[in-house]
Amino acid sequence: MSNVAGVISFKAKPGQGEEVARLIANALPHVEQEPGTLTWLVLRSDAIRIWCSLSIYSRTRQAETLI
């Protein structure tokens, strides 16, 4: 079995960090139900307003349909 990972990074607008956190938290139940998603991590740095999302999928085909 091969695993595939996708990484997305983005910068929140000033003052929008909590709104981004709320949107990501609301997405978690959907991500948990995606077939083939092994791991989903979201990292946040308030100092530079950077967010990074890492998704690890069990197969390439599942990753391609979600990304």
C-alpha positions in Angstrom: 0.0 0.0 0.0 1.3 3.5 -0.8 0.4 6.6 1.1 0.1 10.1 -0.3 0.3 13.4 1.6 -0.9 16.8 0.7 0.2 20.0 2.3 -1.5 23.3 2.1 -0.2 26.5 3.8 -1.9 29.9 3.9 -1.8 33.1 5.8 -4.8 34.5 7.7 -5.7 38.1 7.3 -5.0 40.3 10.3 -7.6 39.7 13.0 -9.1 36.6 11.2 -7.2 33.9 13.1 -10.1 32.9 15.3 -12.5 32.7 12.3 -10.1 30.5 10.4 -9.8 28.2 13.5 -13.6 28.0 13.7 -13.9 27.0 10.0 -11.2 24.4 10.4 -12.8 23.0 13.5 -16.1 22.7 11.6 -14.4 20.8 8.8 -13.1 18.1 11.1 -16.2 15.9 11.1 -16.2 15.9 7.3 -12.5 15.0 7.1 -13.0 12.2 9.6 -15.6 10.6 7.3 -13.5 10.9 4.1 -12.6 7.4 3.0 -8.8 6.8 2.9 -7.9 9.8 5.0 -5.4 8.4 7.5 -4.2 11.6 9.2 -5.3 15.2 9.1 -3.2 17.8 11.0 -3.5 21.6 11.1 -0.7 23.7 12.5 -1.1 27.3 13.5 1.4 30.1 14.2 -0.2 33.2 15.6 3.1 35.0 15.5 3.2 35.1 11.7 -0.5 34.2 11.0 0.5 31.1 9.1 -1.7 27.9 8.9 -0.5 24.6 7.5 -2.8 21.6 6.8 -1.3 18.2 6.2 -3.5 15.3 5.0 -2.2 11.7 4.6 -4.3 9.4 2.4 -4.0 5.6 2.0 -3.9 5.6 -1.8 -3.1 8.0 -4.6 -6.6 7.8 -6.2 -8.3 8.9 -2.9 -5.9 11.8 -2.6 -6.5 12.9 -6.2 -10.3 13.0 -5.7 -10.0 15.1 -2.6 -7.3 17.5 -3.5 
